[in-house]
């Protein structure tokens, strides 16, 4: 079985480290890159072509949502999973319009994060018909 390529993009070292340590224990996952800002997230995604991009849209450079838009446009086959400490209704609506199907709170338990990432790996791409793409968690 092919391992699922995942990119982790978060400005907080502690979050990147904890998520990286947890996901490397999963035989089904392969971490293809780790980014600490929006520009390196886009660059790394373009270089590594992950199936899943795990990203915090709120980064110090203020370009997290722009990075998601770019990755969505350049890599429609990738599934974006947002992991954030803060999101409001307007941001959720904007993320959903961009094709983000999974929005998680950073307080999520690690086993639930793993479950969601497995679900995301089987999620239809944006190239699929709209009715096949709608998934709520």
Phi, psi and omega in degrees: 000137179282135179285148184277117179284129184231137171252133177251125180228110179204140182283343183271118182304317182298318179295311179303315182296312181296315180295316179301312179299318181292315184286333178290345176278352181266121182296335183279347185252148174227116179281118183261350179183156177225130182233148181247003175206173186295314183295319178290332176295313180295313180300313182294321178298317179294329180280327189252344179051061181289154172283324180235134173245112179263111191220146171265121182284351182251097180241157184304328181285353177072014185244017182299315178293322176296320178298318178297316178302314181296314181296321179299317181289320185275336183224067184296342179281343179283147176258124179269127174242119181269131175236110188219157176271341183216132171207140177247177184300316181299318180293320178300316179298316179297316179297318179296322177297330179280355180097011177280123183256345184233116178237114186242149175274141180299344178278004182299142177291146188298324180292328177289322176301315179299317178300314180297319180294324174296316177299317181298324181296334180261003183287138178297149179283173178291349177280349178284162176299148184306320182294335179278342186270339187287118176217131179243146176236000000 
